Every structure is written in structure tokens, then in C-alpha cells.
Amino acid sequence: EEYQRAAEPLLAELAQIGFPVQTVGELYQGKLNYKAAIPVLLRWLPNIRNRYVQDDVVRALTVRWARPIAAPVLLRMFDQIDDPTGTGLKWTVANALSVVADDSVFDQIVALATDKTNGQSREMLTVTLGNMKNPYAVDVLISLLSDDEVAGHALIGLGKLKAQRARPLIESFLGHPKLWVRKEAQKALGKLDR
């Protein structure tokens, strides 16, 4: 009921433009093409105070068609979230950025990914660097390999970028104590070989 009250004006506007949904989540759960709703979601997001509605809107913005227009709004939101562990809404926003961010917000993503006070949300910010065309992305990802919290995610980014000069460093993770990190190293090397 609290969700409905908090989301009511947004849901009313979505209905007006042809998306008569009961929750924002229905947009992405129903596999709808809701590209036309992206500007409405972006306009409402900064004004929503209910965490569940915020979470739903952020998830609805985690789509390629929100690229890159959603990135600045999501970055402003990220800065305002008080979440020292980076496991809640902050992580969800970082995950959305891994889909919608491009080089227009490169410097901001680097600053957030390298700032340890952002907690676990740094994982997805690190993955985001793998979408960048800026050649400095590889340098940042290489530097993050020495950061245990995000090293596995840096491997994902380096694989996405097919960063050949990182090969010896990636290979050094084949003996990592964590199985998932070893697997990411293998996947990254596979991408380098393609």
C-alpha cells in the first residue's frame, strides 16, 4: 500500500503514455518495450523517496535503451545514497550504470570505482569500465587487479575490452584461491584469444 501511494503519480503518468501498470516492475518483468517510458522514469526518479519504488525505477532503467541518457541521473542518485556497505540500492544503481554508462561519464565512473568508501557497489562500477572506449580504462582496470574487493570484476572488464597487454596479469589469476575469480580469468583469456 505504501508502494502504491509513493508510486501513484508516476504510475498515472505511465498509464497516460500507454503503460497501464500496477507497479514499475511490471515494465521490465513483462518484457515490454517501454523505451517511450524512459524519459518519464528519469524525470520522476529524483523525486521518489520510497526505497522500493526507487529500486523498481532503477531496475527499469537497467536497459540498453536508457543508454547514455540515464547515466547522469543515476550518478547523481548514487552520490546521494547513504549505504556504506554498497550492497543495497547503491549496488543496484551501480549495476544499472554497468548497462547505461558510456565514455561521457568515464571520469566519474573511475572516481567511484576506485573509492573504497563505495563498498560492494564498486564491483559493478569496475565492470562498467569494460564498456568504455577510453584507452585509460585498461590502465584503471589493471590497477584494480591489486584490489581484492574488485579484482574478479576487473578481470571481467579486461575481458570485455580484450586487453591484450593485461594477458600476463590475467594469467596470474588462474591460481587464485577463489574459484569464481579463476573462472573469470579463464573467460577473460578466452575473449583475448577470439
N, C-alpha and C positions, 0 to 999 in steps of 0.2 A: 504493500500500500504506500509506503514511504517512497519507494522507487517510482511508482505511478505518479505521485504528487510532484516529485522532483523533475520527472521527465515529461510531464504533461504538455508544456508549451512547445518543446522540441518535437514530441510525437504529433502534436496538432499540425505543426508546420510540415513535417514529413508527409502526413496524410494529404495535405493541400497539394503537394507536388507529386502525388501518386504512389506514396508508400504508406498505406494504412496498416501500420504495425502496432502491436501492443507493447513491445519492448524494442530498444535499439538493436539488441542482439539478434532479433529475427532477420535483420538485414543480412548479416554475414552467415547466420546458421541456415538460412533458407537458400543460400547460394544465389541470391538475386543479383542482377546487375543494377547496382544502386549508385552508379557513377554520378548521376544528377543530384544525389543527396549529399555528396562530399562537401560542397560549399556550405550547406546548411549545418552539417555536423561541425565543421570548422568554426563557424560563426558562434555556435552555441557552446562549444567545449569550454572556453574560458569562464563562462558564467555559471556552469554547473558546479554545485557544491557536494552533491551526494556521490560518495565514492563508487557505489555500484553503477550509477549512471555514467560517471566519468570513465570507469573501466570499460563499460559497454561501448561508449563512443570511441575510445582509443582503439579498441579491438576492431570496430567498424572502419577505422581509418588505416588499419594494417593491411592495405591492399595496394597493388601497383598503381591503380588509377588515382590514388591520392598523392602520387609522386610528382614533383617535389613540393607541391603547394602545402602539404600538411606538415612538413618538417619544421618550419619556423614556429608554428603554433605549438607543436609537440615539444620543441626545445624550451619554449617559454614555460610550458607546463612543468616539464622536468625540473627546471630550476626552482619552481615554487613548491615542489613536493617535499615534505619533511619525512624522509624514510631512510634513516642511516644504514639499515641493512641492505637496502636496494632490492628487496625481494617482493615487494607488493606492487603498488601502482607504478612506482618508478621503473621497475623491471618491465612492466607491460608497455610503458611509454618507450623505453629503450628498444624493446622488441619491435614496436611499430616503426621506430626510426630505422631499424635494420632493413625495413622494406621500402620506406619512402624517402630516406635521406639521399642526397646526391652531393656533388662537389660544392654546391652553393653554400653548404653548411659544414664543409670539411673542417675548418679550424675549430668550430665549436665541438664537433664530434671528437676530435683529437683531445681537446682540453678535458672533456668529460670522461673519455675512456682512460686517460692517464691519471685522473684524480681519484685516489684510493678512497676518498670520503664518499664516493658514489656507490660503494659496496658492490653487491652482486649484479646490479644493473650494468656494471662495466662489461660484463660478459657479452651482452648483445650490442653494446656500443663498439666493442672490439670487432665483432662480426661485421658491423656496419662499415668499417673501414675497408672490408673486402669488396664493397660495391663502388669504391671511389676510383676515379681515373687519375687523380693527383699522384704523381710518381712518389711523393713523400709518404704515401700510405704504407708502402712496403717497409720503409725505414721505421715508421711508428710501430707497425706490427712486429718487426724483428726485435725492437726494443721491448715490446710487451711479452716476448717469449721468456724473458727472465723474471716475469711477474707470475708467481704460482697461481694467483687467483684467476688469471685470464689467459694463461699460456695455451691451453687447449683451444680457446676461442681464437687466439691469434693464428693458430695453425689453420683453422677454418678459413680465416680471412686471407692468409697467404696462399692457400689452395685456390680460392676463388680468383685471386689475382694472377695465378700461375707464376709466382715469383721465383724464377729460376735461381737467382743469386742467393735465395734463402735455403736452397736444397740441403747443404751440409748441416745447417741448423735444424731443419725439419727432420733429417735423418737421425739426429741426436735424440729425438723424442721417441724413436722406435723401441727404446728400452725403458721408457718412463714407467714408474710404479703404477700409475692408474691406467686401467685397460682402455677406457674411452679416449684418453689422450693418445695412447699408442695407435688406436684405430683412426683418430683424426689425422695423425701423422701419415699413416698409410694412405688415407684418402687424398690428402694434400699431395703426396708424392705421385699418386695415380693421376691427378689433374695436371701435374707438371709434365708427366710423360705423354699426355694426349696431344 
